[in-house]
Amino acid sequence: MKMLPVGMVKGLPAFALLSRYKGLSQPVLADSLEVIEQFYREKLQLLDVSLKNLNLLENSREIAFLCREVTRTKKALQDIFRKKKYRNT
């Protein structure tokens, strides 16, 4: 039985499998909190749809990556909510 390197899945490098999610980790450049909030909400919806189409046995690396992105996005939304609350008081 031939062993694959740790970074390879099905003979492909792990980064090749995640290349279609490249734009997900890009920061948003906007001046209003409402625009940034809308961006992150749409990003969460996109991540949710992406996760629903994956199988744990075949796509564990992609699922782990998407879960980390969900965590980062939710943290960014929490920061936005704090800023909005601070700005309104």
Secondary structure, DSSP 4 states (H G I P E B T S, - for coil): -PPPPTTEETTEEHHHHTGGGGGGGPPP--SSHHHHHHHHHHHHHHHHHHHHT--TTT-HHHHHHHHHHHHHHHHHHHHHHHHHHHHH-
